[in-house]
């Protein structure tokens, strides 16, 4: 206890010199935490929202041939089986796009007026979003065969149970109440159908709210409202399949169908909408041919962890397939962010090293000034380990205080920049609520590193203090 009280007494007595030499430590720790948190925050937005890095999207490898591009290896059911066997792949799901023109009309219920736009759409297996949606039972292929009766569930609206299976009811398309809501009477089949369930990507909402809402408005007096996921849920609109501004489909007569938004999901296509893949396969077969309904446009592999993505990508390339351009861009951007973060972290490390040198010089000076005191302590029975431990304890306390101050400075800087970012930067797609992500291991490394460098700075002065000879000090 006497040694501890002496340590705090010596720190108080030399507080000015120690405070000056610890400034570098505060700056180094603050910059280390700041830049690592900034790099992690940018990575979170870019690689988890703009690019979903945990997912690897595989596309056929294409080769230039004359004036066209051909693919030798196709994405089909056989490819899905191969991808499922890659280590650390926990989910494999195919994606298929519309291979025919279509346009959508509607929007008056939520936008105040109707719009018409070209349709970009794809399909995914419904099971892949079952855990994401608040009402997953709504994202299903209503045209699939449902078992009903004693062992099965009730049939969807507009269908009846016949022979243990749900069958669509016949209807008159000219009658407004021909089918129970939300089903409707399809004119070309004269049966009651449920609207095709669709999902939209959060980025589509961001793009609309940050730019399209203003561009499509008729002026300040007729401004389009901002949309939320809750506002979109349940929204129904009409789609003309097989015809659009760009032309007609290669085969088949145009069809009119209703579609209903049932949720927002990161697994949906970025621009457009996503439906159960069964609908896309049937539409492609009708408008483009059977071949277009059997080959997938891409297959998404979900990794167990982000760290497994590199190995999965290597295995995919070895099989002769290619990665989607979006994933290649994500790899490049992730590498650039990592290099920049490491560069600034090395600068922070250099600042801390310079601070450790200053701390060593300060403690050498303190030891020189205290030689008589140390000699008296040695003459009164203090051991060399106690003298050295006293100096190391002072260095530890200086390192701990400097590190905590550095963490506080970093936090204040992050709060200030986040406040300015939210207040002054206008909304844009994927604008984050915070630019920083402070991870626990970064704080642990900062505290451990700051204290360790201070201990290294105080080590040699402590060894010199421990070897002070009382006889030589008193004979001066």
Secondary structure, 3 states (H helix, E strand, C coil): CHHHHHHHHHHHHCHHHHHHHHHHHHHHHHHHHHHHHHHHHHHHHHHHHHCCCCEEEEECCEEEECCEEEECCCCCHHHHHHHHCCCCEEEEEEEEECCCCEEEEECHHHHCCCEEEECCEEEECHHHHCCCCCCHHHCCCCCCCCECCCCCCCCCCCEEEECCEEEECECCCCCCCCCCCCCEEECCCCEEECCEEEEECHHHHHHHHHHHHHHCCCCHHHCCCCCCHHHHCCCEEEEEECEECCEECCCCCCEEEEEEEEEECCCCCCCCEEEEHHHHHHHHHHHHCCHHHCCCCEEEEEECCHHHHHHHHHHHHHCCCEECHHHHHHHHHHHHHHHHHHHHHHHHHHHHHHHHHHHHHHHHHHHHHCHHHHHHHHHCCCCHHHHHHHHHHHHHHHHHHHHHHHHHHHHHHHHHHHHHHHHHCCCCCCCCCCCCCCCHHHHHHHHHHHHHHHHHHHHHHHHHHHCCCHHHHHCC
